[in-house]
């Protein structure tokens, strides 16, 4: 299954993505973790040391020129099938499965000027992972609607829209969900982080299926001194939440296999 995690900054989408990858690997799955957020924090959230993080794809001008071209001549179908293994790094952790991290970067992270070539290579690589690989693929998207606006993840199996329990956050979540629906991403779940309980406001576009994540004191206590969000005291609660999320997404895609 291919899953994209979206939401405005600071709502916990990277944390939920890291939890999901860890859960799947412990179930014996092979997982590609794609960090497509400017913050570039998915690796550290998953326990990868800063010095071991790969260079973002958008910063690899050599590869961009080689695969896309330069001087206005852009290859529309660049060769990318070797890039996951070339650019990815293994994420350490327990479990018989394997987690590999790709750091994509974004247009905003590519520097000034036109980033058409970087955009084209990023989009082609994501399409390859989503459409041609049998592994699980989890994509931590740019905060907001950047990648959805470019249609980068138009073919994922499910969209997880993450929000905190605030009207502003839910308004952003509704916009993201509506844009995803316009791309044909109807299999959506709203993940409501630090949920205090109670009904949600009637905002048009919010996904009707809601995963409610309670406040986790163990996570709050760790965040000031440690970037890793795994191995919390509430690990059992986290696993149950992730299992529920995956079950809901699986039901939403008609019970097809992964």
C-alpha positions in Angstrom: 0.0 0.0 0.0 1.1 3.6 -0.7 0.1 6.2 1.8 0.7 10.0 1.9 0.6 12.0 5.1 -0.4 15.6 4.8 -1.2 18.5 7.1 -0.1 21.9 8.2 3.2 22.2 10.0 3.5 21.1 13.6 0.4 18.9 13.7 2.2 15.5 14.0 2.1 14.2 10.5 5.8 13.3 10.5 5.4 11.5 13.9 2.5 9.5 12.6 4.4 8.6 9.4 7.4 7.4 11.5 5.1 5.4 13.8 3.5 3.7 10.8 6.8 2.8 9.2 8.1 1.3 12.5 4.9 -0.7 13.0 5.1 -2.1 9.5 8.7 -3.1 9.7 8.0 -4.9 13.0 5.3 -6.8 11.1 7.9 -7.9 8.5 7.1 -5.4 5.8 9.6 -3.7 3.5 8.9 0.1 3.7 10.2 3.1 1.7 10.0 6.2 3.8 9.9 9.3 1.6 10.6 12.6 3.3 9.2 15.2 1.0 8.8 17.9 3.7 11.0 21.0 3.8 11.7 20.4 7.5 13.4 17.1 6.6 12.7 15.5 10.0 11.3 12.1 9.1 14.7 10.4 9.5 15.5 11.9 12.8 12.0 11.2 14.1 12.7 7.5 13.1 16.0 7.4 15.0 18.5 8.2 12.2 21.4 10.4 13.4 21.7 13.8 11.7 25.1 12.9 10.2 23.7 9.7 8.6 20.9 11.5 6.7 21.1 11.4 2.9 21.4 14.6 0.9 18.0 15.7 -0.5 17.4 14.8 -4.1 16.6 18.4 -5.0 20.1 19.4 -3.9 21.8 16.8 -6.2 22.3 19.0 -9.2 24.5 16.4 -10.8 21.7 13.9 -10.9 19.1 16.4 -12.0 21.3 17.5 -14.9 22.1 13.9 -15.8 18.5 12.6 -15.7 16.5 15.7 -16.7 18.8 17.8 -18.7 19.6 21.5 -18.6 19.4 24.6 -20.8 15.7 24.3 -21.3 15.7 20.8 -22.7 13.8 18.7 -20.1 13.4 14.9 -20.3 9.8 14.2 -19.7 10.4 10.5 -18.8 13.7 10.4 -16.9 15.3 7.1 -15.9 14.7 6.8 -12.1 14.3 3.1 -11.4 17.9 2.9 -9.8 17.5 6.1 -7.7 15.8 4.6 -4.6 18.7 2.2 -4.0 21.3 4.9 -5.0 19.9 7.6 -2.7 18.2 5.6 0.1 19.7 4.8 3.5 18.6 2.0 5.8 16.8 3.0 9.0 18.0 1.0 12.0 15.4 -0.7 14.2 13.9 -3.9 15.4 11.7 -6.2 13.4 12.2 -8.6 10.4 11.1 -5.9 8.0 13.2 -3.2 6.4 12.9 0.6 6.5 14.7 2.7 3.9 14.7 6.5 3.9 14.7 8.8 0.8 15.0 12.5 1.4 13.4 14.3 -1.6 13.3 17.9 -0.5 10.9 20.4 -2.1 10.9 23.3 -4.5 11.1 25.6 -1.6 14.2 23.7 -0.4 15.9 23.8 -3.8 16.9 27.4 -3.6 15.9 30.4 -5.7 15.0 30.6 -9.3 13.2 28.0 -11.4 13.1 24.5 -10.0 11.4 22.9 -13.0 14.0 20.3 -13.5 14.1 19.3 -9.8 10.3 19.2 -9.7 10.2 16.9 -12.7 12.8 14.4 -11.2 11.1 14.4 -7.8 7.7 13.8 -9.4 9.0 11.0 -11.6 10.8 9.3 -8.7 7.7 9.4 -6.5 5.6 8.0 -9.4 8.0 5.2 -9.8 7.8 4.3 -6.1 4.0 4.5 -6.1 3.2 2.8 -9.3 6.1 0.3 -9.9 7.3 -0.9 -6.5 5.6 -3.7 -4.5 6.9 -2.4 -1.2 5.0 -0.2 1.2 5.6 3.5 0.5 4.9 6.2 3.1 5.3 9.8 1.9 5.6 12.6 4.5 4.4 15.6 2.4 5.3 19.2 2.5 3.3 21.1 5.1 0.2 22.6 3.5 -0.8 21.7 -0.1 2.4 22.0 -2.0 2.7 18.4 -3.3 -1.0 18.0 -3.8 -1.1 21.1 -5.8 1.5 19.7 -8.2 -0.2 16.3 -8.3 2.9 14.6 -7.1 1.1 11.9 -5.1 -2.0 11.5 -7.3 -1.8 7.7 -7.4 -1.3 6.8 -3.7 -3.8 4.3 -2.2 -4.7 6.5 0.8 -4.3 10.0 2.1 -3.9 10.6 5.9 -4.8 14.3 6.7 -3.3 15.2 10.1 -4.6 18.0 12.2 -4.5 19.2 15.7 -7.7 19.9 17.5 -8.1 23.6 16.5 -10.4 25.4 14.1 -7.5 26.8 12.1 -5.9 23.4 11.8 -9.1 21.7 10.7 -9.7 24.4 8.1 -6.3 23.6 6.6 -7.1 19.9 6.8 -10.4 20.5 5.0 -8.6 22.3 2.2 -6.0 19.5 1.9 -8.7 16.9 1.8 -10.7 18.7 -0.8 -7.7 19.1 -3.0 -6.9 15.4 -2.6 -10.5 14.5 -3.6 -10.0 16.6 -6.7 -7.0 14.4 -7.6 -9.1 11.3 -7.1 -7.8 10.5 -3.6 -11.1 9.5 -2.1 -9.6 7.0 0.4 -8.9 9.6 3.2 -8.6 9.5 7.0 -8.5 12.5 9.3 -6.0 11.9 12.1 -6.9 14.3 14.9 -3.8 14.7 17.1 -3.9 15.5 20.8 -7.7 15.1 20.6 -9.5 16.4 23.7 -12.7 14.6 22.6 -16.0 16.1 21.5 -17.7 16.8 18.2 -15.8 18.4 15.2 -17.0 21.6 13.6 -19.1 21.1 10.4 -16.4 22.1 8.0 -17.0 21.1 4.3 -14.4 18.8 3.0 -13.2 17.1 6.2 -12.8 13.4 5.8 -15.7 11.6 7.5 -13.5 8.8 8.9 -11.6 10.1 12.0 -8.7 8.6 13.9 -8.5 10.3 17.3 -5.0 10.4 18.8 -4.9 11.2 22.5 -2.3 13.4 24.2 0.8 11.2 25.0 2.7 12.4 28.0 5.7 10.2 27.1 6.0 12.0 23.7 5.6 15.4 25.3 8.3 14.7 27.8 10.8 13.5 25.2 10.4 16.1 22.5 12.6 18.8 24.1 15.7 16.5 24.3 15.3 13.8 21.7 14.1 13.9 18.0 13.2 10.3 17.9 9.4 9.5 18.4 9.8 5.7 18.7 9.9 3.5 21.7 7.6 5.6 23.8 6.1 4.4 27.1 2.8 4.5 25.3 4.1 2.1 22.6 1.1 -0.2 23.0 -1.3 2.7 22.4 0.7 3.8 19.4 0.6 0.4 17.8 -3.1 0.1 18.3 -3.7 3.5 16.7 -1.5 2.6 13.7 -3.2 -0.8 13.3 -6.6 1.0 13.3 -5.4 3.5 10.7 -4.1 0.8 8.4 -7.3 -1.2 8.8 -9.4 1.9 7.9 -7.3 2.6 4.8 -7.5 -1.0 3.7 -11.3 -1.0 4.0 -11.4 2.2 2.0 -9.6 0.7 -0.9 -12.1 -2.1 -1.2 -10.2 -4.8 0.6 -7.6 -5.2 -2.1 -4.2 -6.6 -1.2 -1.1 -4.5 -0.6 
